[in-house]
């Protein structure tokens, strides 16, 4: 599970959709140059950023001293996600007009996106000192402090943002949630989301407007408002709180609570791209792939230009074992968003399964540098895994140690082979297992219901299907079905089938398909082989 959101940006806080000019007057510019700026700004407001870029360049050529031309060019690049180019144009504007707070403001945000954090914070500091959009500058500084893992400073700045402008209360609650979830302080994160949902109506609460209105009435209310209105952004903040509660409950394994929040009736007026993407997670986890595809395709229709949904679709295909299709969507995700670190991470795991370990290491290291929201402990663990498979045992041990040192309270390492790496360095010739995964239930014996659970009748056998990859022929006496955390004494040797042997990699791939009759009630099932465990599934016997 991966949270793709970051703190709410200035664009969300203010609903900016028009080019703002600074305190430096434009009246001294030539009339022709002013005309270009007026024409370019109109194109910008109409979201024609290529047009505003073209007109801005004409203005700059006509009058190289017109800092507003560089504002227009920089802001056009900014809205086109070309942040390096935007920074260069804002630099030019500030050189001409050192009092250009607007350019400093958006340059700081662009620098933050580019992870040039010290420079970004310097711009944030400047605007706070000069009282320019002070609340939003506190917010933007908190974004950069969060990236630097300076969580206390980020929380302090978010409180300053709220104290500076009461309009920002909802956004602060959401942003504090993002800080707490980064620290894996889930109880505090939930508390902030509830504050957002139940905010004082005097703070432009969505709730006071929405009271006793159904989805159709809310939709009409939304359509009657300007698209950049503060109220609409307050509405979105409110719905984001429900969406993020759904995400957080998925992290906590509370799938019923997750679905209740992701399908909340008040989300109807604003179809949410991220909401639909999150809705695909639970069906994927529970192998309801048709439903997962339905939700993720809805997300793509809402926003076909964001890479996250394409990455999620790749993850669905990967769960199904369709690696070529998965790779296609990971690649597509990265063409949409080259900073999407999670797509590099997931593609790296896919390369590991294919034995393309050099490619996996490249992707894991890219992921580590691209996205500050990725938990670094898991990435160090992933790099260690790739090194281990590549028989670079010293490097693997270093990465595993780094992962442990960076691990947070809920950190559970995946694919950790620390002892095996030590044994290999001592030439102990250790056997090991590198993958255990659930596959779809055999012959659909079990109807998957209640979202995250199998449901079977009393005395009805539960059919399971596991995929196991090892570096040695399977040893059945090391294979244990786990029921409620305890191993089941019986083994099922006839349920083991060799599916593939890769002599070049020295690996064996097996299918393990036991059937088991369980006692009545809620049971937790998994598989353990050579000390490595599969995911656990809840089975309801009734």
Phi and psi in degrees as a GROMACS rama.xvg file:
@    title "Ramachandran Plot"
@    xaxis  label "Phi"
@    yaxis  label "Psi"
@TYPE xy
-138.851  131.297  UNK-2
-92.858  116.381  UNK-3
-91.6333  -3.8739  UNK-4
-84.2477  155.429  UNK-5
-126.646  -177.314  UNK-6
-59.9664  148.659  UNK-7
-62.4205  132.228  UNK-8
-87.4619  173.994  UNK-9
-59.9811  -35.8391  UNK-10
-61.5663  -38.0016  UNK-11
-70.9217  -40.561  UNK-12
-64.0934  -39.8858  UNK-13
-107.023  -12.2241  UNK-14
64.6984  37.5228  UNK-15
-68.0377  122.825  UNK-16
-137.641  8.08451  UNK-17
-129.893  154.334  UNK-18
-74.0693  123.363  UNK-19
-93.918  138.292  UNK-20
-102.561  159.043  UNK-21
-95.0573  -173.438  UNK-22
-71.4281  -16.4232  UNK-23
-67.2425  126.369  UNK-24
-72.9014  147.144  UNK-25
-99.0842  1.25423  UNK-26
-68.1151  -21.2142  UNK-27
-79.1933  -9.8008  UNK-28
-78.8068  154.615  UNK-29
-59.236  147.883  UNK-30
-59.8307  -38.2019  UNK-31
-64.2542  -43.5014  UNK-32
-62.9732  -41.7664  UNK-33
-62.8818  -36.6403  UNK-34
-63.0597  -41.5237  UNK-35
-60.6598  -44.2728  UNK-36
-62.4157  -42.0443  UNK-37
-62.8636  -44.3886  UNK-38
-65.9875  -43.8885  UNK-39
-65.735  -37.8966  UNK-40
-65.4807  -36.2375  UNK-41
-63.3416  -42.1818  UNK-42
-64.1433  -39.2599  UNK-43
-61.719  -45.6356  UNK-44
-63.6238  -27.3337  UNK-45
-90.098  12.0129  UNK-46
66.0609  22.1456  UNK-47
-94.4206  78.5745  UNK-48
-74.5994  -30.3488  UNK-49
-65.7831  -38.7669  UNK-50
-66.6714  -44.4561  UNK-51
-66.3563  -32.5497  UNK-52
-64.9989  -44.2215  UNK-53
-63.0299  -45.3818  UNK-54
-68.5005  -38.6372  UNK-55
-60.4162  -39.9788  UNK-56
-64.8449  -38.3984  UNK-57
-61.4852  -42.6076  UNK-58
-62.3769  -40.9161  UNK-59
-68.2798  -37.4021  UNK-60
-66.3203  -41.9515  UNK-61
-67.6814  -39.075  UNK-62
-141.692  92.5189  UNK-63
-62.7502  -11.9882  UNK-64
-93.0668  -0.384938  UNK-65
-83.0467  94.7959  UNK-66
-63.5772  -26.3172  UNK-67
-64.8316  -28.8545  UNK-68
-63.0785  -40.258  UNK-69
-73.525  -31.2226  UNK-70
-58.8684  -47.5817  UNK-71
-64.2225  -43.9712  UNK-72
-63.7032  -47.2365  UNK-73
-61.5919  -42.9077  UNK-74
-68.885  -32.0266  UNK-75
-65.3608  -46.6029  UNK-76
-60.5488  -40.8572  UNK-77
-57.6054  -47.5976  UNK-78
-71.7137  -17.0324  UNK-79
-93.4541  8.05976  UNK-80
65.323  23.4107  UNK-81
-102.191  78.1644  UNK-82
-74.0988  -34.81  UNK-83
-59.2917  -45.7069  UNK-84
-65.2639  -38.8424  UNK-85
-60.647  -44.3214  UNK-86
-59.5937  -42.6523  UNK-87
-62.1234  -40.1639  UNK-88
-71.1853  -39.4389  UNK-89
-64.3865  -36.2026  UNK-90
-56.2022  -44.0464  UNK-91
-64.3502  -41.4667  UNK-92
-62.467  -42.4726  UNK-93
-70.1439  -33.9488  UNK-94
-61.6577  -40.4568  UNK-95
-73.1571  -43.2587  UNK-96
-129.194  91.3261  UNK-97
-59.3858  -19.3247  UNK-98
-87.5153  11.1001  UNK-99
-76.5374  81.9343  UNK-100
-65.0402  -33.8331  UNK-101
-57.801  -48.7273  UNK-102
-65.564  -38.4088  UNK-103
-62.4431  -39.7518  UNK-104
-61.2628  -52.8035  UNK-105
-77.3114  -26.8297  UNK-106
-63.3646  -41.2127  UNK-107
-60.6141  -40.1329  UNK-108
-69.1488  -42.8915  UNK-109
-62.5289  -41.4919  UNK-110
-61.991  -36.6302  UNK-111
-63.9005  -41.7886  UNK-112
-61.7768  -36.4313  UNK-113
-81.5806  3.39231  UNK-114
63.0963  24.6503  UNK-115
-91.9943  72.6888  UNK-116
-73.6632  -39.1481  UNK-117
-62.2706  -42.4371  UNK-118
-66.5287  -38.6383  UNK-119
-61.9797  -45.2833  UNK-120
-65.8651  -33.3293  UNK-121
-61.2373  -41.0147  UNK-122
-67.6939  -39.6453  UNK-123
-59.8122  -45.6011  UNK-124
-59.5469  -43.189  UNK-125
-58.8482  -46.7794  UNK-126
-70.7874  -32.4223  UNK-127
-65.5157  -43.8624  UNK-128
-62.0983  -33.5278  UNK-129
-98.2578  13.0266  UNK-130
55.3225  33.9925  UNK-131
-98.2373  116.56  UNK-132
44.0909  54.1871  UNK-133
-62.5486  -43.6555  UNK-134
-60.0302  -44.9533  UNK-135
-69.8264  -31.0117  UNK-136
-67.4687  -38.6313  UNK-137
-59.4924  -44.0338  UNK-138
-60.3519  -46.6706  UNK-139
-66.7302  -34.8644  UNK-140
-65.8583  -36.2989  UNK-141
-63.0759  -37.511  UNK-142
-57.4818  -47.221  UNK-143
-71.6078  -34.5367  UNK-144
-66.4571  -37.1935  UNK-145
-61.4938  -42.2167  UNK-146
-60.9645  -33.6565  UNK-147
-84.1589  5.35156  UNK-148
64.874  22.7375  UNK-149
-90.9167  71.5485  UNK-150
-68.0962  -40.083  UNK-151
-62.4187  -43.3028  UNK-152
-63.4868  -39.7198  UNK-153
-63.4435  -44.2999  UNK-154
-64.2455  -38.6712  UNK-155
-63.3481  -42.9907  UNK-156
-66.6427  -35.1927  UNK-157
-66.5863  -36.9801  UNK-158
-65.1403  -38.3226  UNK-159
-64.7736  -37.7431  UNK-160
-59.2166  -45.5639  UNK-161
-67.1656  -38.9141  UNK-162
-70.1533  -25.7015  UNK-163
-78.6044  -34.5813  UNK-164
-147.005  117.606  UNK-165
-69.0829  -15.5833  UNK-166
-64.9634  -17.6639  UNK-167
-96.1243  5.5687  UNK-168
-55.2477  -48.2395  UNK-169
-59.0975  -43.5911  UNK-170
-66.1078  -36.6772  UNK-171
-64.5913  -42.3223  UNK-172
-59.3303  -44.8634  UNK-173
-63.7869  -43.7414  UNK-174
-67.7621  -36.6475  UNK-175
-65.8287  -33.0896  UNK-176
-57.264  -45.5744  UNK-177
-63.1845  -35.9971  UNK-178
-66.9736  -45.7452  UNK-179
-66.185  -36.718  UNK-180
-70.2859  -30.782  UNK-181
-63.2497  -31.8568  UNK-182
-87.424  -0.88612  UNK-183
60.6618  32.3941  UNK-184
-94.9683  79.149  UNK-185
-68.1329  -35.8449  UNK-186
-64.4758  -44.1941  UNK-187
-66.4961  -36.0767  UNK-188
-63.0298  -45.2335  UNK-189
-62.1524  -38.6242  UNK-190
-61.3236  -39.596  UNK-191
-67.1908  -38.2382  UNK-192
-64.6605  -39.6268  UNK-193
-66.2015  -35.653  UNK-194
-61.454  -40.9139  UNK-195
-63.3548  -44.7906  UNK-196
-66.9323  -36.6267  UNK-197
-104.006  25.4059  UNK-198
-59.7608  151.799  UNK-199
-54.5422  125.765  UNK-200
-55.8797  -24.4798  UNK-201
-67.0937  -16.7302  UNK-202
-92.8894  43.7514  UNK-203
55.1458  40.5096  UNK-204
-60.9441  136.524  UNK-205
-61.2711  -34.4721  UNK-206
-60.7565  -38.2494  UNK-207
-67.7215  -30.7577  UNK-208
-78.193  -32.7714  UNK-209
-88.5167  -8.45152  UNK-210
-55.6958  126.336  UNK-211
63.939  16.6931  UNK-212
-102.806  139.231  UNK-213
-87.263  178.858  UNK-214
-60.1159  -39.6686  UNK-215
-64.5455  -42.5971  UNK-216
-66.3764  -38.5289  UNK-217
-65.7934  -38.6341  UNK-218
-62.4256  -40.997  UNK-219
-65.5105  -41.3602  UNK-220
-59.7459  -43.775  UNK-221
-61.4496  -44.4106  UNK-222
-68.4876  -20.7775  UNK-223
-83.4974  -3.90537  UNK-224
-103.835  149.893  UNK-225
-59.5801  143.979  UNK-226
-64.697  -22.4161  UNK-227
-104.184  18.9679  UNK-228
-70.2378  149.455  UNK-229
-61.6414  -38.25  UNK-230
-60.9398  -41.4154  UNK-231
-63.0299  -39.4193  UNK-232
-69.2962  -32.3191  UNK-233
-64.7117  -41.7358  UNK-234
-58.4147  -45.9995  UNK-235
-64.3283  -38.5122  UNK-236
-62.0174  -40.1683  UNK-237
-62.2136  -47.9571  UNK-238
-68.1143  -33.8071  UNK-239
-60.8782  -34.2278  UNK-240
-63.0367  -43.8663  UNK-241
-64.29  -41.8258  UNK-242
-62.1113  -44.8689  UNK-243
-69.7222  -30.8165  UNK-244
-62.8293  -40.2156  UNK-245
-59.771  -45.7659  UNK-246
-60.7263  -45.0705  UNK-247
-65.1175  -38.9659  UNK-248
-66.8541  -30.5229  UNK-249
-62.9195  -45.1353  UNK-250
-57.3919  -35.1168  UNK-251
-87.4664  -0.577629  UNK-252
76.7997  14.4932  UNK-253
-98.5114  80.3796  UNK-254
-71.8631  -34.47  UNK-255
-63.2241  -46.1027  UNK-256
-62.6998  -37.5179  UNK-257
-61.8767  -48.256  UNK-258
-66.8265  -35.3311  UNK-259
-61.1073  -42.9335  UNK-260
-73.0635  -40.1818  UNK-261
-70.0606  -20.3647  UNK-262
-110.497  21.0388  UNK-263
-60.8659  140.166  UNK-264
-61.0838  -26.8739  UNK-265
-77.5618  -6.51255  UNK-266
-81.2213  -11.4473  UNK-267
-57.2248  -43.7561  UNK-268
-64.0024  -26.2276  UNK-269
-125.148  88.4522  UNK-270
-56.6957  125.59  UNK-271
-108.132  128.548  UNK-272
-59.712  -49.8046  UNK-273
-69.8627  -33.0593  UNK-274
-60.361  -45.982  UNK-275
-68.2633  -35.1249  UNK-276
-64.2708  -43.6586  UNK-277
-63.262  -35.6552  UNK-278
-62.8571  -19.5169  UNK-279
-78.6155  -16.7326  UNK-280
-65.5305  -48.9747  UNK-281
-65.3825  -46.1986  UNK-282
-59.4346  -33.9447  UNK-283
-66.0127  -44.9357  UNK-284
-62.5581  -31.1238  UNK-285
-101.997  13.232  UNK-286
64.6092  24.8701  UNK-287
-92.1213  73.1971  UNK-288
-67.2827  -35.2838  UNK-289
-59.9487  -43.7933  UNK-290
-67.0612  -38.3769  UNK-291
-61.7018  -44.685  UNK-292
-64.3649  -38.2928  UNK-293
-59.8668  -44.5997  UNK-294
-70.1239  -43.2155  UNK-295
-71.2886  -32.4021  UNK-296
-67.0991  -32.8819  UNK-297
-64.1416  -40.2825  UNK-298
-62.2662  -42.364  UNK-299
-64.8852  -37.8464  UNK-300
-64.7649  -37.1731  UNK-301
-66.817  -41.6438  UNK-302
-142.8  88.4187  UNK-303
-76.2193  -2.37373  UNK-304
-106.205  3.38305  UNK-305
-103.386  135.774  UNK-306
-75.4613  -19.6801  UNK-307
-59.1578  -45.7972  UNK-308
-65.6125  -37.1995  UNK-309
-64.6271  -37.4001  UNK-310
-63.6853  -42.6813  UNK-311
-61.6139  -38.2955  UNK-312
-65.9459  -38.3374  UNK-313
-60.199  -38.4943  UNK-314
-65.2589  -35.6806  UNK-315
-63.6743  -47.0365  UNK-316
-62.1446  -38.5429  UNK-317
-62.6359  -40.9275  UNK-318
-62.5796  -28.8171  UNK-319
-84.0082  -3.67114  UNK-320
80.2807  12.8811  UNK-321
-97.2295  81.9531  UNK-322
-72.9224  -34.3323  UNK-323
-63.1246  -44.5426  UNK-324
-65.505  -39.1117  UNK-325
-60.7483  -46.1251  UNK-326
-62.7883  -37.2854  UNK-327
-58.2994  -42.412  UNK-328
-78.6023  -31.4122  UNK-329
-62.5273  -43.2874  UNK-330
-63.0785  -40.6156  UNK-331
-65.0288  -40.1115  UNK-332
-58.4688  -40.6965  UNK-333
-76.6291  -23.3276  UNK-334
-71.2793  -30.1592  UNK-335
-77.6435  -34.7122  UNK-336
-149.157  98.3427  UNK-337
-71.0158  -11.3898  UNK-338
-94.3288  6.01181  UNK-339
-78.971  86.8259  UNK-340
-60.5341  -33.8559  UNK-341
-63.7079  -31.8989  UNK-342
-67.354  -38.0628  UNK-343
-63.1976  -43.1203  UNK-344
-61.2655  -48.692  UNK-345
-67.581  -37.7153  UNK-346
-66.409  -32.5493  UNK-347
-62.1152  -43.5548  UNK-348
-62.6266  -37.8183  UNK-349
-62.9491  -43.1173  UNK-350
-61.1752  -36.5942  UNK-351
-59.7784  -43.099  UNK-352
-65.4194  -29.1286  UNK-353
-87.3682  -4.05005  UNK-354
79.7959  11.4347  UNK-355
-92.4081  75.0268  UNK-356
-74.3031  -34.5055  UNK-357
-62.9406  -41.5957  UNK-358
-65.1499  -38.1171  UNK-359
-61.7655  -45.3808  UNK-360
-62.1928  -40.4556  UNK-361
-59.6879  -45.3921  UNK-362
-68.389  -41.1985  UNK-363
-61.9655  -40.5023  UNK-364
-70.3164  -34.8533  UNK-365
-63.4305  -44.0374  UNK-366
-58.7565  -40.0676  UNK-367
-62.4304  -31.4641  UNK-368
-95.4573  -15.467  UNK-369
-92.0938  -34.1968  UNK-370
-133.685  116.315  UNK-371
-70.4738  -17.2035  UNK-372
-81.1941  -14.946  UNK-373
-66.9268  134.59  UNK-374
-69.2414  116.276  UNK-375
-64.25  -28.256  UNK-376
-60.6011  -42.2023  UNK-377
-68.5168  -34.0593  UNK-378
-70.3242  -40.7774  UNK-379
-61.5061  -38.6118  UNK-380
-64.037  -41.0769  UNK-381
-64.8348  -41.8441  UNK-382
-64.2637  -40.4555  UNK-383
-61.6542  -39.0941  UNK-384
-61.7588  -45.7654  UNK-385
-65.1813  -41.5103  UNK-386
-61.4827  -41.4065  UNK-387
-61.9607  -48.0113  UNK-388
-61.6844  -29.3345  UNK-389
-87.4715  6.81568  UNK-390
63.4107  27.4889  UNK-391
-100.428  76.9856  UNK-392
-72.1983  -36.9998  UNK-393
-62.1679  -43.9655  UNK-394
-64.2186  -38.1243  UNK-395
-60.7992  -45.1473  UNK-396
-63.1259  -39.1503  UNK-397
-62.1757  -42.7964  UNK-398
-68.7666  -39.3191  UNK-399
-62.9765  -38.9346  UNK-400
-65.0686  -41.8131  UNK-401
-62.1107  -40.8514  UNK-402
-61.234  -44.3073  UNK-403
-63.316  -42.3319  UNK-404
-65.9841  -31.5819  UNK-405
-90.962  -9.62405  UNK-406
-61.7887  141.322  UNK-407
-98.8532  -179.729  UNK-408
-53.7362  -36.7593  UNK-409
-97.0594  13.0762  UNK-410
-69.6043  125.068  UNK-411
-128.725  109.568  UNK-412
-64.5554  141.196  UNK-413
-104.078  140.008  UNK-414
54.1731  45.5243  UNK-415
-94.1304  121.963  UNK-416
-125.551  51.98  UNK-417
-68.8642  -48.3966  UNK-418
-65.0751  -38.8683  UNK-419
-62.9925  -37.9117  UNK-420
-65.1372  -41.4462  UNK-421
-62.3221  -42.7637  UNK-422
-63.2725  -39.2602  UNK-423
-65.0794  -37.4882  UNK-424
-66.7939  -24.7814  UNK-425
-95.7154  12.0259  UNK-426
58.001  42.6306  UNK-427
-92.3429  -0.524208  UNK-428
53.1473  55.1823  UNK-429
-79.5917  139.55  UNK-430
-82.5097  147.227  UNK-431
-154.521  162.872  UNK-432
-114.064  134.207  UNK-433
-108.366  -4.30875  UNK-434
-162.577  129.685  UNK-435
-133.689  119.633  UNK-436
-135.01  143.2  UNK-437
-68.5717  141.566  UNK-438
-109.212  -178.098  UNK-439
-64.0181  150.502  UNK-440
-57.8998  144.462  UNK-441
-65.5377  125.829  UNK-442
53.1451  25.266  UNK-443
54.4328  34.3033  UNK-444
-58.8676  -37.9835  UNK-445
-102.686  125.208  UNK-446
-83.4948  119.934  UNK-447
-80.6449  111.879  UNK-448
-130.535  178.047  UNK-449
55.5827  30.9044  UNK-450
68.484  -74.3468  UNK-451
-104.066  19.1963  UNK-452
-134.047  145.939  UNK-453
-79.7106  149.945  UNK-454
-132.022  121.68  UNK-455
-130.65  156  UNK-456
-80.5399  159.822  UNK-457
-60.8203  136.753  UNK-458
69.431  5.98149  UNK-459
-91.1795  125.85  UNK-460
-68.4733  138.958  UNK-461
-88.5172  121.673  UNK-462
-97.1375  130.927  UNK-463
-122.499  158.968  UNK-464
-146.221  112.525  UNK-465
-114.416  147.426  UNK-466
-106.35  130.063  UNK-467
-127.916  129.867  UNK-468
-119.78  127.511  UNK-469
-134.953  171.434  UNK-470
-100.974  15.3711  UNK-471
-155.096  158.18  UNK-472
-55.5333  141.693  UNK-473
-65.0876  142.109  UNK-474
-110.688  106.45  UNK-475
-61.3361  -31.5894  UNK-476
-70.5166  -8.36752  UNK-477
-99.8242  4.98943  UNK-478
-103.477  121.248  UNK-479
-131.093  124.118  UNK-480
-76.1147  136.224  UNK-481
-110.942  123.697  UNK-482
-116.64  113.83  UNK-483
53.9789  40.0943  UNK-484
85.1727  -2.97198  UNK-485
-116.486  143.888  UNK-486
-74.175  145.856  UNK-487
-89.4538  128.533  UNK-488
-60.5245  -36.212  UNK-489
-71.1057  144.102  UNK-490
-115.013  160.726  UNK-491
-129.724  72.6672  UNK-492
-61.4648  -29.9958  UNK-493
-72.1217  -10.4148  UNK-494
-88.8507  0.0571561  UNK-495
-96.083  127.993  UNK-496
-132.327  127.984  UNK-497
-74.6085  119.985  UNK-498
-96.8918  -36.3038  UNK-499
-158.477  139.289  UNK-500
-122.593  122.829  UNK-501
-108.603  98.5799  UNK-502
-68.0843  -31.7455  UNK-503
-66.2028  -33.0043  UNK-504
-97.7586  -13.3211  UNK-505
69.1086  40.4293  UNK-506
-125.401  154.597  UNK-507
-125.453  134.919  UNK-508
-115.249  125.607  UNK-509
-120.63  152.583  UNK-510
-106.907  134.153  UNK-511
-122.196  115.872  UNK-512
-128.178  66.0696  UNK-513
-76.9911  160.072  UNK-514
-123.046  140.275  UNK-515
-143.327  135.681  UNK-516
-97.9123  127.777  UNK-517
-111.029  156.977  UNK-518
-72.1835  161.934  UNK-519
-65.0921  145.181  UNK-520
115.75  -167.911  UNK-521
-89.472  124.506  UNK-522
-127.26  144.303  UNK-523
-110.632  123.282  UNK-524
-117.906  142.863  UNK-525
-158.875  -176.207  UNK-526
-131.167  139.739  UNK-527
-126.234  131.071  UNK-528
-139.994  122.585  UNK-529
53.1716  38.1655  UNK-530
82.381  -2.49982  UNK-531
-102.023  141.149  UNK-532
-116.422  149.82  UNK-533
-82.4204  177.077  UNK-534
-62.9609  156.373  UNK-535
-100.828  143.503  UNK-536
-121.38  141.623  UNK-537
-91.0665  131.852  UNK-538
-120.898  124.969  UNK-539
-101.134  117.599  UNK-540
-103.535  122.029  UNK-541
